[in-house]
Amino acid sequence: MRTAKVVLTGGTGFIGSAVLRALLRLREDGGGRAGRRDISVLAVGRRRPAGLDPARDTWVPADLARPASLAGICADASALLHFGGILSADADVCRTVNVEGTAALMREAARAGTGRIVHLSTAAVYGRGPHRLRYVDEVAPAPVSVASASRWTAERHALDAGAAVLRPGLVLGPGDRWVVPALVELARRVPALWDGGGHRHSLVTVDALARLAVGVALGEKAIPGGVYHAHHPEPSTTEEILDSLAGLGVLPRLTRRLPWPDCLEEFHASHGAVSERQFSLLALEHTYASDDIWERTGLSPGAAPHLGLARASG
């Protein structure tokens, strides 16, 4: 049995920790679709991720903000899963970690001849919606925040190294600190089905996204480098998402249907941390076709993401 050495950055983060769990599950299953291989994980980051096996896995306390600390990190690696990064309003911090750190890491992968690279980006690079996008780059990316802008720039370094770049949007699941908390706040500030509740959203659970990333990195079929939308192929409506959360007691059941101008009026008459741009992201159409990546990997996306919220309700 061959051993696949997998380098993982961001293994302590929301999505990166799910990727680590997916790798460890695959190893426990004897390699599964990974082609009769054992798996060893080399986790890169400032903190040691939970779940590593000291006999087979390694933690290297390197830092994307210190490129020199990444030297040799990809030696003998079969795959690199780059899920590290930072969300900050500080442009210098984002450039240092997301852009320069990614560039340094990709140079190491190229130097080592790492066969497969998966790089996490975000659909936020497209900027303001609403969006109904069938193809990647159907519209030119126009990121609004400095964090999203840095992640778009980082994509270029990953693509130059031959990476498969994944662009998820709304990611749900245990550890989500943004999507559901924002929906709860907005349901309090504007207690209605926003613009009727019929707008659709491309969602993915964190576990499905992790399975997809591992499938790209270790699956039997090599996935060509390029940018891929990484969502469940079937969008969920605002009403479906809010009804699922109401059924779990996370927020009250909303039945009033309010036109968008009235929603904005109530939004601006209230107070909270969620911005109008974020309200628009969560209330209006944001869909991105993602059939391609699931078909290429041969993986099943599973049930609609809003149906899996019960696992994260605690």
C-alpha positions in Angstrom: 0.0 0.0 0.0 1.4 3.4 -1.1 1.4 6.3 1.4 0.0 9.6 0.2 1.6 12.5 2.1 -0.9 15.4 2.2 0.1 18.9 3.2 -2.8 20.8 4.8 -2.9 24.5 5.7 -5.7 26.0 7.8 -6.4 22.7 9.7 -7.6 24.5 12.8 -10.1 26.7 10.9 -13.8 26.2 10.2 -13.4 24.6 6.7 -9.8 23.4 7.1 -10.7 21.4 10.2 -13.5 19.7 8.3 -11.0 18.8 5.6 -8.7 17.3 8.2 -11.6 15.2 9.5 -12.4 14.1 6.0 -8.8 13.0 5.4 -8.7 11.1 8.7 -12.0 9.4 7.9 -10.7 8.4 4.5 -7.7 6.8 6.2 -9.8 4.9 8.6 -11.8 3.6 5.7 -8.6 2.2 4.2 -8.2 4.8 1.5 -11.7 4.4 -0.1 -11.6 5.9 -3.6 -8.1 7.3 -3.0 -6.6 4.4 -4.8 -5.5 1.9 -2.2 -3.3 4.3 -0.3 -2.5 5.1 3.3 -2.6 8.8 4.2 -0.2 10.8 6.3 -1.0 14.4 7.0 1.5 17.2 7.4 -0.5 20.0 9.1 1.0 23.5 8.7 -0.1 26.3 11.0 0.6 28.2 14.2 -1.5 25.8 16.3 -1.6 22.0 16.3 -4.9 20.7 14.9 -6.9 18.2 16.9 -7.0 14.5 15.8 -3.5 14.0 14.3 -1.9 10.6 14.9 1.6 11.2 16.3 2.7 7.9 14.7 1.7 8.9 11.2 1.0 12.6 11.1 3.2 15.7 11.6 2.5 19.3 12.7 4.8 22.0 11.5 4.4 25.4 13.2 5.0 27.4 10.1 3.2 30.6 9.3 1.9 32.0 6.0 2.9 35.4 7.2 6.5 34.2 7.4 7.4 32.7 4.0 10.8 31.5 5.1 9.1 29.2 7.6 7.5 27.3 4.7 10.8 26.2 3.1 10.7 22.5 2.1 7.2 22.1 3.4 6.0 20.2 0.3 8.9 17.8 0.0 7.6 14.3 -1.1 4.0 15.5 -0.9 1.4 13.8 -3.1 -1.1 16.7 -2.6 -1.4 20.2 -1.1 -4.7 21.4 0.4 -4.3 25.1 0.9 -7.1 26.1 3.3 -5.2 28.6 5.4 -5.8 32.4 5.2 -7.2 35.3 7.1 -10.3 37.5 7.0 -9.3 41.0 8.0 -10.2 44.6 7.1 -6.5 45.4 7.2 -5.2 45.3 3.6 -1.6 44.9 4.6 -2.4 41.8 6.7 -4.5 40.3 4.0 -1.8 40.9 1.4 0.9 39.4 3.7 -1.0 36.3 4.6 -3.4 35.6 1.7 -1.3 36.8 -1.2 2.4 36.6 -0.3 1.8 33.5 1.9 0.0 31.7 -0.9 2.7 32.7 -3.4 5.4 31.3 -1.2 3.5 28.1 -0.6 2.9 27.6 -4.3 6.6 28.1 -5.0 7.3 25.3 -2.5 4.8 23.0 -4.2 6.3 23.8 -7.6 9.8 23.2 -6.3 8.7 19.8 -4.8 6.8 18.8 -7.9 3.6 18.3 -5.8 1.1 16.5 -8.1 -2.2 17.9 -7.0 -3.0 21.2 -5.4 -6.4 22.4 -4.1 -6.8 26.0 -3.1 -9.7 27.5 -1.2 -11.1 30.8 -2.5 -14.6 32.3 -2.3 -17.5 33.3 -4.5 -17.2 36.7 -2.8 -14.6 37.6 -5.4 -17.6 38.3 -7.8 -18.6 41.3 -5.7 -22.0 42.7 -5.4 -25.0 40.7 -6.6 -27.6 39.6 -7.3 -25.9 36.8 -9.3 -27.2 34.0 -11.5 -24.0 32.7 -12.8 -23.8 29.5 -14.9 -20.1 29.6 -15.6 -17.0 30.6 -13.7 -15.9 34.2 -14.7 -19.2 34.7 -16.5 -18.8 38.2 -15.0 -15.4 39.7 -14.2 -14.7 39.4 -10.5 -15.1 42.7 -8.6 -14.5 42.0 -4.9 -15.7 44.6 -2.5 -13.8 43.8 0.7 -10.0 43.9 1.0 -10.1 40.2 2.2 -12.0 39.1 -0.9 -9.7 41.2 -3.1 -6.6 39.5 -1.6 -8.2 36.1 -2.1 -8.8 36.8 -5.7 -5.2 37.9 -6.2 -4.1 34.7 -4.4 -6.0 32.6 -6.9 -3.6 33.7 -9.6 -0.6 32.2 -7.7 -2.5 29.0 -7.2 -3.6 28.8 -10.8 0.0 29.4 -12.0 1.0 26.3 -9.9 -1.7 24.2 -11.6 -4.2 24.2 -8.6 -7.9 23.4 -8.7 -9.3 26.6 -7.1 -12.6 26.1 -5.3 -15.0 29.0 -4.9 -17.7 28.3 -2.3 -20.1 31.0 -1.1 -22.3 30.3 1.9 -20.9 27.5 3.9 -23.1 25.9 6.6 -22.3 23.5 9.4 -20.8 23.2 12.9 -18.5 26.0 13.5 -20.2 28.5 11.3 -19.8 31.9 12.9 -21.2 34.0 10.0 -24.1 32.7 7.9 -26.6 31.5 10.6 -25.7 34.1 13.2 -26.3 36.8 10.5 -29.6 35.2 9.5 -30.7 35.2 13.2 -29.9 38.9 13.5 -31.6 39.8 10.3 -34.8 37.8 11.3 -34.9 40.0 14.4 -34.3 43.3 12.6 -36.6 42.5 9.6 -39.0 39.8 10.7 -40.3 38.8 7.3 -39.6 36.7 4.3 -37.3 39.1 2.5 -38.6 40.1 -1.0 -41.1 37.2 -0.7 -38.5 34.6 0.3 -38.2 33.1 -3.1 -34.7 34.1 -4.0 -32.2 31.2 -4.3 -28.8 30.7 -2.8 -25.9 28.4 -3.6 -25.0 26.7 -0.4 -22.7 23.9 0.7 -22.2 22.2 4.0 -18.7 22.3 5.5 -18.5 18.5 5.4 -19.6 18.3 1.8 -17.1 20.9 0.8 -14.4 19.0 2.7 -15.3 15.7 1.0 -15.1 17.5 -2.4 -11.7 19.0 -1.6 -10.3 15.6 -0.6 -11.8 14.0 -3.6 -10.1 16.5 -5.9 -6.8 16.0 -4.0 -6.8 12.2 -3.8 -9.5 10.9 -6.1 -8.7 8.4 -8.9 -9.3 11.0 -11.6 -7.0 14.0 -11.9 -9.0 17.2 -12.0 -7.5 19.8 -14.4 -6.3 23.0 -12.8 -8.7 25.9 -13.0 -11.5 27.6 -11.0 -14.6 25.7 -9.9 -17.7 26.7 -8.2 -18.0 24.5 -5.1 -21.7 24.4 -4.0 -24.5 21.9 -3.8 -25.8 21.8 -7.4 -29.4 22.6 -6.3 -29.9 26.1 -4.8 -32.1 26.6 -1.7 -34.5 29.4 -1.3 -34.5 32.0 1.4 -37.8 30.6 2.7 -36.4 27.0 2.8 -33.4 28.1 4.8 -35.4 30.3 7.3 -38.0 27.6 7.7 -35.3 25.0 8.5 -33.9 27.2 11.1 -37.3 27.9 12.5 -38.0 24.2 12.8 -34.9 23.9 14.9 -35.9 26.8 17.2 -33.0 28.9 16.1 -35.3 31.8 15.0 -39.1 32.4 14.9 -41.1 31.1 11.9 -41.6 34.0 9.5 -44.7 34.2 7.3 -45.0 37.9 6.4 -43.8 38.5 2.9 -42.2 41.9 2.5 -41.1 43.7 -0.8 -37.4 44.5 -0.9 -37.7 48.3 -0.6 -39.8 47.8 2.6 -37.2 45.3 3.9 -34.5 47.9 3.5 -36.6 50.5 5.2 -37.0 48.2 8.3 -33.4 47.3 8.1 -32.2 50.9 8.3 -34.6 51.6 11.1 -32.9 48.9 13.2 -29.4 48.4 14.6 -27.0 45.5 14.4 -23.7 44.2 13.1 -24.8 43.0 9.7 -24.3 45.5 6.9 -26.7 46.3 4.0 -24.3 44.6 1.6 -24.4 41.4 3.7 -28.2 41.6 4.0 -28.4 41.7 0.2 -26.0 38.7 0.0 -28.3 36.7 2.3 -31.6 37.8 1.0 -31.3 38.2 -2.8 -30.4 35.7 -5.6 -26.8 34.4 -5.4 -26.5 31.2 -7.5 -23.5 29.6 -9.1 -23.6 26.4 -11.2 -21.4 23.7 -9.7 -22.4 20.5 -11.5 -19.0 20.3 -13.2 -16.8 19.6 -10.2 -19.1 17.0 -8.8 -19.3 15.2 -12.1 -15.5 15.3 -12.5 -14.9 13.8 -9.0 -17.8 11.3 -9.2 -18.9 12.3 -5.7 -22.4 12.8 -4.5 -23.2 16.3 -3.0 -25.7 14.7 -0.7 -29.0 16.3 0.5 -29.7 19.9 0.1 -27.6 21.9 2.6 -30.5 23.5 4.4 -31.7 20.1 5.3 -28.5 19.3 7.2 -28.7 22.3 9.6 -29.9 20.0 12.4 -26.3 18.8 12.9 -25.2 22.3 13.6 -28.1 23.5 15.6 -26.4 23.1 19.0 
